[in-house]
Amino acid sequence: MARIAVYEPAGCCSTGVCDPATSDAMAQFASAMEGLNKQGVDVERFELSSRPDAFASNETVKAALESDGVECLPLIMVDGEIVSKGMYLDKDALGAKVGVEIAATAAQSCCGPSDVKTEAKEEETSTCCS
């Protein structure tokens, strides 16, 4: 099964869904990612301010940032290949890139439980949901 890695711009939450200016596209993307995870797809999300090492250690991501700047974020990779730059894909587009139909799920909250792995330092806390 495919492995998805999402490299996201700096934000208050690993999901980005708690931002007061959140777009519908971000909420749909978060829901699609949760659906993929529940279907057994390996999903990891890396947020720039909490995991800069993940960006710096991936040569493909580093090259995209050097050539396109942070405008390439979010950067979505499937099995190590870039499939999308600079936009959050909706459920159907993401499913097509991964090759699976994504089951419908309720949109996740940044403060609620989620099975999607997010790579962040444990000592960091977010005030976005206070």
C-alpha positions, 0 to 999 in steps of 0.5 A: 500500500502507498506511503503518503508524506505531507510537508506543510507550512508553519502553522499552529497545529499539525492539521492546520484545521484549527486556524480561524482562517481555515479554508474548506479545502484544508478541512476536506484534506484533513478528513481525507487524510484521516480516511486514508489512515483508517483504511490502512494507508501509511500517512505522515504529516510534517509541519515546518516549524515543528519538524524542520529536520524532516524537511532538511533531511529529505532531498526531494523536499529540500530541492523543491523548497530551493527551487520554488520556495515555501510556496510549494507547501503543502508538498504531498508525496506518495511513495517518495514522489511529489504528486502535488505542490502548493495546494491541499487536494480534495478527497477525490483528487487525493484518492486518485493520486494514491490509487484508492477510494477514500472512505468518508469521515467526519472532519477532524479537529486539531484538538480531538483524537486522530489516528494520523501520525503527525511528527512533532516534538512532544514538548511543544504545545499549541495555543490554537485550541485554548 
